[in-house]
Amino acid sequence: MVISKYPTDMEAKKLIVEIGRRMYLKNFVAANDGNISCKVAEDMIWTTPTGVSKGFMSEDELVKMRTDGTVISQGARGPSSEVKMHLRIYNENPEVGGVCHAHPPISTSFAIAGLGLDKAIYPEALVNLGTVPCVHYEAPGSQGIPDSIAPYARDFNALLLANHGAVAWGKDAMEAWYRLESTEHYAMVIMYTGNIIGKANVLSCDQVNELIEIRNKLGITSGGVPACAARPTNTRDVLATNTPAAAEPMQAQSCGCASNQNQSDIDVKAITQAVLERLAGLGK
């Protein structure tokens, strides 16, 4: 018996509806935003229809189509105009089995600012995603978007779309969804460390190389590598000043600990106050 590497039609439809529900509950989409697709054969996908909330889809609303754009079956609505982005990813990278596009708030904010996610500060993001470039702006639904992402479909796992949102892909639809989740989490970590705490220890090149080896062992050969630091700055414990282990400040100075970049010289109360003030400002 030959076992297909693709899900059945029924499995694919259930998966798309479930991912849409998660996407909506996590506030990755508003109203009818976003789209999801899942490959069920070498040249066949199921995808979400246009004009339907991803949190309230039913399986009979989904659209089946070929990767050349030919619609095989649909309900009352046809596919989203942005399905062209999905089709281009499938055609550029035959290993892809699922694509998810949404507007996660923090990732979309980075996209609006024209900033990619490329900080070597977070092992999970580096292993599962690598770097997430931000491609130039094209009008939603236009042919410009698939053209803009085509050069990245083989060598990366997710992209930010300037002034638009984020898209991720994987060997199946669930991996695509997890990578979209990871993209938003990565963006949140960069936002907090870069703009609220104001400090981040960049992983050294040796530490990054170790993570790349882990990534390769997991079979992830795409994603890119962010810039690394020449020396590690995260190799010492950071203790509160009132703990027993920190009771000898003169000894710490004599061994050079006080000058080490990893030794925290940030007032925790000041950080807390700054975060509260920043959050209060966002609420105005």
C-alpha positions in Angstrom: 0.0 0.0 0.0 1.3 3.4 -1.0 1.0 6.0 1.8 0.4 9.5 0.6 2.5 12.3 2.0 -0.6 14.6 1.7 -3.7 14.7 3.9 -7.1 13.6 2.6 -9.6 16.2 1.5 -11.5 15.7 4.8 -8.4 16.0 6.9 -7.3 19.2 5.0 -10.7 20.9 5.4 -10.9 20.1 9.1 -7.3 21.4 9.5 -8.0 24.7 7.7 -11.1 25.3 9.8 -9.2 24.7 13.0 -6.3 26.9 12.0 -8.8 29.7 11.1 -10.4 29.3 14.5 -7.0 29.6 16.2 -6.1 32.5 14.0 -9.2 34.4 15.0 -9.0 33.7 18.7 -5.4 34.9 18.9 -6.3 38.2 17.3 -4.2 37.5 14.2 -7.1 38.7 12.0 -10.0 41.0 12.1 -13.3 40.8 10.2 -12.6 38.7 7.1 -8.8 39.1 7.0 -6.3 36.3 6.3 -6.2 33.2 4.3 -5.1 29.6 4.7 -4.3 26.7 2.3 -3.3 23.1 2.4 -2.0 20.9 -0.3 -3.7 17.5 -0.9 -1.9 16.4 -4.1 1.1 17.5 -6.1 -1.0 20.0 -8.0 -4.1 20.4 -5.7 -5.0 22.5 -2.7 -7.9 23.5 -0.4 -8.1 27.1 0.5 -10.3 29.6 2.3 -13.0 31.6 0.5 -13.1 35.3 0.1 -15.2 37.4 2.4 -15.5 35.0 5.3 -14.3 35.4 8.9 -11.6 32.8 9.6 -13.1 32.2 13.1 -16.5 31.1 11.7 -15.8 29.1 8.6 -17.5 25.8 7.8 -15.9 23.1 5.7 -18.5 23.4 2.9 -17.4 27.0 2.3 -13.8 26.0 1.4 -12.5 26.1 -2.2 -10.6 23.3 -4.0 -8.3 24.4 -6.8 -5.2 23.4 -8.8 -1.9 25.1 -8.3 -2.3 26.6 -11.7 -5.3 28.6 -10.4 -8.1 26.5 -11.8 -11.0 26.2 -9.4 -12.3 22.6 -9.0 -15.1 23.1 -6.5 -16.4 25.9 -4.3 -19.4 26.9 -2.2 -21.1 30.3 -2.5 -17.8 32.1 -2.7 -14.6 31.8 -4.7 -11.1 31.9 -3.4 -9.5 35.0 -1.9 -7.7 37.3 -4.4 -4.6 36.6 -2.2 -4.5 33.0 -3.1 -2.1 34.0 -5.8 0.5 34.4 -3.1 -0.1 30.8 -1.9 0.0 29.4 -5.4 3.3 31.2 -6.1 4.9 29.7 -2.9 3.8 26.2 -3.8 5.1 26.6 -7.3 8.4 28.1 -6.2 9.0 25.5 -3.5 7.5 22.0 -4.1 8.3 21.0 -0.5 5.7 23.3 0.9 2.4 21.7 1.9 0.7 24.6 3.7 0.6 28.4 3.8 -0.9 30.8 6.3 -1.3 34.6 5.9 -2.6 36.9 8.6 -2.2 40.3 10.2 -0.7 39.6 13.7 -0.6 43.0 15.4 3.1 43.1 16.4 4.5 41.4 13.2 2.3 43.8 11.2 3.6 46.7 13.1 7.2 45.7 12.2 6.0 45.3 8.6 4.5 48.8 8.6 7.8 50.1 9.9 9.7 48.2 7.2 11.7 46.2 9.7 12.5 42.5 9.3 13.0 40.1 12.3 16.7 39.3 12.3 18.1 39.4 15.8 20.2 36.5 17.1 18.7 36.7 20.6 16.2 33.9 20.8 17.2 30.2 20.2 13.7 28.9 19.4 13.1 31.6 16.7 16.5 31.0 15.2 16.0 27.2 15.0 12.3 27.3 13.8 12.4 30.4 11.7 15.9 31.8 11.2 15.4 35.3 9.9 12.1 36.9 8.7 12.8 39.5 5.9 10.3 42.3 5.2 9.6 42.5 1.5 8.6 45.8 -0.3 5.0 47.0 -0.5 2.6 45.8 -3.1 -1.2 46.2 -3.1 -3.0 43.4 -1.4 -4.5 41.0 -3.9 -2.2 42.2 -6.7 0.2 40.1 -8.7 2.9 42.3 -7.2 2.8 40.3 -3.9 3.5 36.9 -5.3 6.2 38.4 -7.4 7.8 40.1 -4.4 7.9 36.9 -2.3 9.0 34.5 -5.0 12.7 35.0 -4.4 12.3 34.0 -0.7 10.1 31.0 -1.0 12.9 28.4 -1.0 15.4 29.8 1.4 13.1 31.2 4.2 10.1 30.1 6.2 8.2 33.3 6.7 8.0 36.9 5.5 6.7 40.2 6.6 4.8 42.1 3.8 5.4 45.8 4.0 2.4 47.7 5.4 0.3 44.6 5.2 1.0 41.5 7.4 2.9 38.2 7.6 2.9 35.0 5.7 4.5 31.6 6.7 4.7 28.2 5.0 5.8 24.7 5.9 5.7 21.1 5.0 2.0 21.0 6.0 -0.6 23.5 7.1 0.0 23.1 10.8 3.7 23.7 10.5 2.8 26.9 8.5 0.5 28.0 11.3 3.2 27.3 14.0 5.7 29.3 12.0 3.2 32.2 11.8 2.7 32.0 15.6 6.5 31.9 16.1 6.9 35.0 13.9 4.5 36.9 16.1 6.2 35.7 19.2 9.6 36.6 17.8 8.4 40.1 16.9 7.0 40.5 20.5 10.4 39.6 22.0 12.3 42.0 19.8 9.7 44.7 20.6 10.1 44.2 24.4 13.9 43.9 24.4 14.5 46.7 21.9 11.9 49.3 22.8 10.8 48.7 26.4 13.6 47.0 28.3 16.2 48.5 25.9 18.8 45.8 26.3 19.4 42.4 24.7 22.3 40.0 24.8 23.1 39.0 21.2 24.1 35.4 20.8 27.8 34.8 19.9 28.7 33.3 16.6 29.7 30.0 18.4 26.3 29.9 20.1 24.5 30.6 16.8 26.5 27.9 15.0 25.4 25.4 17.7 21.8 26.3 17.0 22.2 26.0 13.3 23.6 22.5 13.8 20.4 21.7 15.9 18.3 23.2 13.0 20.0 21.0 10.5 19.5 17.9 12.6 15.8 18.7 12.7 15.8 18.8 8.9 15.2 22.5 8.6 17.5 23.7 5.9 16.0 27.1 5.3 15.6 30.3 7.3 18.8 32.3 7.0 21.2 33.3 9.8 21.1 36.6 11.7 24.2 38.5 12.6 26.0 37.2 15.7 28.2 38.8 18.3 32.0 38.1 18.3 32.0 37.1 22.0 29.2 35.8 24.3 27.7 38.3 26.8 25.4 35.8 28.5 27.7 33.4 30.3 27.4 34.7 33.9 24.6 34.4 36.3 22.8 37.7 37.1 21.8 37.9 40.7 19.7 40.4 42.7 21.9 42.5 45.0 20.2 41.2 48.2 21.0 37.5 47.5 23.7 35.7 49.5 25.7 35.0 46.3 25.9 38.7 45.7 27.0 39.7 49.2 30.7 40.4 48.2 30.6 43.3 45.8 34.3 44.0 46.1 35.2 40.5 45.1 32.9 40.8 42.1 34.7 43.9 41.0 38.1 42.4 41.4 37.3 39.6 39.0 36.0 41.9 36.4 32.3 40.9 36.8 31.1 44.4 37.3 32.4 45.4 33.8 31.1 42.3 32.0 28.3 43.3 29.6 26.1 40.5 30.9 26.2 41.8 34.5 22.9 43.6 34.9 23.2 47.3 35.7 19.6 48.0 35.1 17.4 49.0 38.0 14.4 46.6 38.0 12.2 49.2 39.6 13.1 51.6 36.8 12.3 49.0 34.1 9.0 48.2 35.7 8.1 51.9 35.9 9.1 52.5 32.3 7.0 49.5 31.1 4.0 50.8 33.0 4.4 54.3 31.6 4.8 52.9 28.1 1.7 50.7 28.4 -0.3 53.6 29.8 0.8 55.7 26.9 -0.4 53.1 24.4 -3.8 53.1 26.0 -4.4 56.8 25.4 
